[in-house]
Amino acid sequence: MFKLVCALLGYYFFGFFGALFGYFLGSIIDRSRAYGIGGINPLSSGNRQKIFLETVFILQGKLAKADGHISKQEIAHVEQFIQKLGMSAEHRQNVITLFKQGSNPEYDIEPTLREFMSVCGHTHHLRQMLLVYLIVMALSDGNIVSSEERLLISIAHHLGYDEAAFRQMLDMVLNQSHFAGGQATSATALEDAYKALGVNKDNTDQEIKHAYRKLMSQYHPDKLMGQGLPEDMIAVATEQAKEVQIAYDLITKSRKQ
């Protein structure tokens, strides 16, 4: 109930982003009332959600145009996300404006990244999910070209990741995607599974379990929502968690054999 009231008030006074802010603020209040959770700062979490959404659409635009043109697959990827958010025609136009703003070659994304870091930067999981989501976006048309990779490395640097850390994350997300759809069928599935967890066959069972638990914690929906990830983007984390689970199951099964 609160999320609808807050969304209407936000839209009336501040327009589209006021409505988003109000919706997420109300969602947090509703969850707090439903579960009796105390000590939550709704304003802070709601603001993080607003900034996260703005940053995602702007950076999606910049990333899509990094190679000089925006592919049909990239457009479809963004459209699918907008549909998941259940946006009205007017709201859809607002986020498309953000996407186009980011895709303008003259647009400087550094102020956007600075604002993101000032609001969300202290939360490791939000920085990581932003980068994971952009990697998934870059992979939507089948491969990451050099211009996209350079942009992702630059964004990662602004988010506090050096190139080595970025490449490790890229390798993990890329190999996790091999387990999308609930099964692993490639001849290199076991090798891909190790890479998906960021480990190798020489690691001990305990080290592999630790890596698995760390990833599952990073993708945990309740934890991400509590830190400010918009509820409608939780599906991305959930899919990644499923892929990690399949990869881990494959490794543990092979080791028992």
N, C-alpha and C positions, 0 to 999 in steps of 0.2 A: 504493500500500500504506500509506504513512504517513498519508494522509488518513483512511482507515478506522479505523486504530488510534487516531489522535488524536481522531477524532470519538467513538469509543466511550468513551475515557478521559474526555473532556470531559463527555459526557452522564452518566457514572457519578458524577463528582465535583461537577458544577455544573449539571446539567440541560440544558434545551434550548439556551440560548445558549452553554453550555459545549461542546455538541456542534457548533454552528455554528462557534464559534471554533476547535475542534480540527480540524474538516473543512478550513477554509480555511488553517489553519496547516500541516496535513499536505499540502495541495495545493501550497503554496508550497515546502515541503521537497522534495516529489516533483519539481516542475518544476526546482528548483535542482539536484537530483541528476541528472535526465535531461539537462539542458543544460550541466552543469558550471559553473553560475553561482555565483560567490562573492560575499562581501560583502553578503548580504541579511540583514536583520533580520526574521525571521519573526514574532516576537512583536509588533513594531510594526505590520507590515502586517496581521497577523491581527486585531489590536485595531481597526484602522481599518475592516476589513471588518465586524466585529461592530457597531460604532457606526453605520456607514453603514446597515446593514440595519435596526437598531432605529429610526433616524431616519426612514428611508423609510416604514416602516409607520405610525409615529405621525403623521407629516405627511400621509400619504395619508388617514388617518382625519379629521384636522382639515380638510383640503381638501375631502373628499367631503361633509362636513356644513356647509361654509361657507355654503351657500345655504339651510340649514334642513332639507334632506332628502338622503338618499343614493340616487342613481339606480341603476337596474338596470345601466346601462352601466358605472358606476363600480364596482359590485360585481363585475361580470364582468371588468373590467380587473384588479382585485386578485386575483380567483380565478385568472386566467390566469397572473399572476406567481407565485402560490403553486405552481401546477402545474409551472411551469418549474423551480422550485427542487426539485421532487420530494420535498416534505415528507410525513412521515407524518401520520396523523390527529391525534396528540398535538402534533406540532410545528405543524401547521396551526392548532390551537386556540390555541397560544401567540401566534402572530403576529396572529391575529384579535383576541386580547385587547389587543394593542398598538394595532391599528387602532381598536378600540372605545374604548380609552383616549384616543387622540387625538381621536376624534369627540365626546367629552364636551364640551359647551359650557363647562364649568367648568375643563377641563384647560388649564394654562398651558404652552405649547410653548417658552417662552423657555429654561428649564433644559435642555431637549433640544437646542436650537440652540446653547447655550453649550458643552455637552459635545461636540457635533459639531465646533464650531470649535476647541475645545482639542485634539481628537485629529486631525481631518482638515482643519482650516481653513488650514493652511499649504500644502496641496496644491490649487492652482488647479483642476486637472481634476476633483477630487472635488467641490468646491463647484459647479462648472459642471454636472457630470452630475447632481447632486442636483436642481438647479433645472430642468434639461432634463427629467428624469424626472417631476417634479411638473407641469410644463407639459403634457407628454404625457398625464398622468393627467387634468388639468383639461379637456383637449380630447377625452377619451374619450366624453363624452356629446354631442359636436357643437359646443359653444361654451363660452366662458368668461364667466360672469356677473360682475357688478360686485363681489359679495362675494368670489368666488374670486380676482378680480384684485387686490383690496385685500390679501387674505391673501398672495398670491404676492409682491406688492411688499414687504410686511413681512418675509417670509422672505428675499427677495433682499437687503434692507437688512442683515439679520443676517449674511448670507453675504458682505457686502462690496460689493454692487452698488447703485449709486444707481438712481433710477427710470428715467433715460434709458438706462442700460446694460441694465436689465431689459427695457424695452420693445423695445430692439434685439434682444435675445435671443428675446423672445416672437415678434417679427415673423419672425425667421429660422426658428425652430422651426415656427411656423405655416405658413410657405411651404415649408419642407422637407417637411412632411407632404403637400403637394400632389403630391409625386413618389413617394409610397408606392405599392408595387405594381409599380414598374419602368417607369412611363411617364408622360408629361405630355400631357394631352389638352385642357386648358382653353384658351379663347381668349386668356387672359392668361398662358399658360405661361412665356413668355420674361420678362415682367415679374416673375412669381413667382420665376423662377430667380435673377434679380439679387438680389431681396430675401432669398432663401434663403442666399445667400453674404454678405449684408450689404454689397453694393456696388450701383452703379447703372450705367446705360449710358454715363455720361460717364467712368467709370474706364478707365484704360489696360489693355491685355491683361496687362501685368506686375502691376498692382495686383490684378486679378481672380485671376490665378494665385496671388499671395501669399495672398489671402483664402481661396482654395480649399485651399491646402496647410496653412494654419493650422487650418482646420476639420478636415481629415482627420487632422492630428496630434492634435488634441484628442479625436477619436473613436477613435484607434488602440487596438485591444484590448490588445496587449502592454503599451503604456505605461500604460493605465488599470489593468490588473491589477497591474502593478508598483507603482503608487501606492496600491493598496488597494481598488479597486472589486471587489466580489464577482464571481467568475467567471460566475455564473448571470445577472448583470445586464448582461453584455457584449453580449447580444443587442440591447439597446436602443441602445447606441452603434453597433453594426454596422448597424442599420436606418437610423439617422441618417446614417451615412457613405455608405450606398447612395444615399440621397436627395440628399445633397450632390453625389455623383458624377454623378448623372443631371442635376441642375441645371447643373453646370459643363459637362458634355458638350453640353447644349442651347445654352448661351451661346457656347462655342467654335465650334460648328457654325454658328450664326447669324452670327458675326463672319467666318467664312471665306467665307460666301456674299456 
